[in-house]
Amino acid sequence: MKNEFSLDKLLRDNIRNLKPYSSARDEFSGEAAVFLDANENPFNEPFNRYPDPQQKKLKAKIAALKNVGTEAIFLGNGSDEAIDLVFRAFCNPGIDNIVSIVPTYGMYNVAANINDVQVSEVELNEDFTLSAQRVLEASDEYTKLIFLCSPNNPTGNALDAEEIKKILNETKALVILDEAYIDFCPEKSMLAELTAFPNLIVLQTFSKAWGMAGIRLGMAFASAEIITILNHIKYPYNINILTQLKAIELLKLEEEQADWVKLLIDERKKLATKLANLPFVEKVYPSDSNFLLIKTHDAAGIYNYLVDEKIIIRDRSKVILCAGCLRISIGSPLENQQLMETLQALL
Ligand SMILES: *Cc1c(COP(=O)(O)O)cnc(C)c1O
């Protein structure tokens, strides 16, 4: 079945008719000797100046890194900004709906609730695999967005590419594929499929593999048409100067980043084996990410014990399909060793 995708039909009327704010830096962005156009203070360089609203230098670096055109990149104050913006661009409050999987990252539901948009939740299979058929069946004529997360949080596994493509092929909605953890399994990214699927938005972030959670920088990749819409509705100066400068500086550490990722994957494998040997650990789920989900006999007990020992992990035992489950981020070798020694002391 062909999807007859139409971006224009998905767009809210008010956004289609929007005349976006035009800043001083939008109207003149070239080189000049004297800038007297934005009521800035002439002192305290470089922080006295408004940041580049289009983040051109940073986007050029990201374009080279990700092998996409700059017109296919949106940068946000964390991935959370892009998540909120797609609701504001496409979902009429109280009328439209989205489809998302369960369990998954909590922000999609929060953003839906804030924007007064109904969520149709589709459970993953017992083994956390995705059923494209059930996602498609949960959609109706008011479904504007379908949220998928691969590798998925908190389950850790990457979703099957064929199932994702089936959804992309058969839905008229936009598919937001959150690849926050993709640097830990780059071969599973769908970024190269952007040109094949006009209804695909891929989210990535600097918060995980790049070690930049504190500077708040998220990326959305999509068609130039979709990126233009997001740029029209974002705050004009959404990425501040400190973040833009720091990201450009840190992007030079490509080799270090690759070393971190390799080490974390190696640590994840070691930790998975050790955790599986603990008698109170029933199962260590396979992971394509920088964390492990484990099923235990007493999630709350283990969680509270670790808190008392000043080690904080995430209790996910109340989440659907995750009874007894704890989520553990992979730390430094020393931190992982401390975790294991503390857990072994429970025996
Ligand atoms: C951590 C995480 C993010 C990152 O969000 P930022 O706002 O970019 O820090 C996005 N999606 C998922 C699924 C995550 O787990």
Ligand as a Chemical Component Dictionary entry (heavy atoms), coordinates in Angstrom:
data_LIG
# 
_chem_comp.id                   LIG 
_chem_comp.type                 NON-POLYMER 
_chem_comp.pdbx_formal_charge   0 
_chem_comp.three_letter_code    LIG 
# 
loop_
_chem_comp_atom.comp_id 
_chem_comp_atom.atom_id 
_chem_comp_atom.alt_atom_id 
_chem_comp_atom.type_symbol 
_chem_comp_atom.charge 
_chem_comp_atom.model_Cartn_x 
_chem_comp_atom.model_Cartn_y 
_chem_comp_atom.model_Cartn_z 
_chem_comp_atom.pdbx_ordinal 
LIG C1 C1 C 0 18.455 10.612 26.780 1  
LIG C2 C2 C 0 17.454 10.573 25.717 2  
LIG C3 C3 C 0 17.263 11.667 24.874 3  
LIG C4 C4 C 0 18.105 12.882 25.027 4  
LIG O1 O1 O 0 17.394 14.011 25.182 5  
LIG P1 P1 P 0 18.164 15.405 25.194 6  
LIG O2 O2 O 0 17.031 16.349 25.416 7  
LIG O3 O3 O 0 18.794 15.553 23.846 8  
LIG O4 O4 O 0 19.166 15.373 26.294 9  
LIG C5 C5 C 0 16.340 11.587 23.859 10 
LIG N1 N1 N 0 15.621 10.468 23.673 11 
LIG C6 C6 C 0 15.782 9.393  24.451 12 
LIG C7 C7 C 0 15.015 8.168  24.182 13 
LIG C8 C8 C 0 16.688 9.419  25.507 14 
LIG O5 O5 O 0 16.819 8.343  26.297 15 
# 
loop_
_chem_comp_bond.comp_id 
_chem_comp_bond.atom_id_1 
_chem_comp_bond.atom_id_2 
_chem_comp_bond.value_order 
_chem_comp_bond.pdbx_ordinal 
LIG C1 C2 SING 1  
LIG C2 C3 SING 2  
LIG C2 C8 DOUB 3  
LIG C3 C4 SING 4  
LIG C3 C5 DOUB 5  
LIG C4 O1 SING 6  
LIG O1 P1 SING 7  
LIG P1 O2 DOUB 8  
LIG P1 O3 SING 9  
LIG P1 O4 SING 10 
LIG C5 N1 SING 11 
LIG N1 C6 DOUB 12 
LIG C6 C7 SING 13 
LIG C6 C8 SING 14 
LIG C8 O5 SING 15 
# 
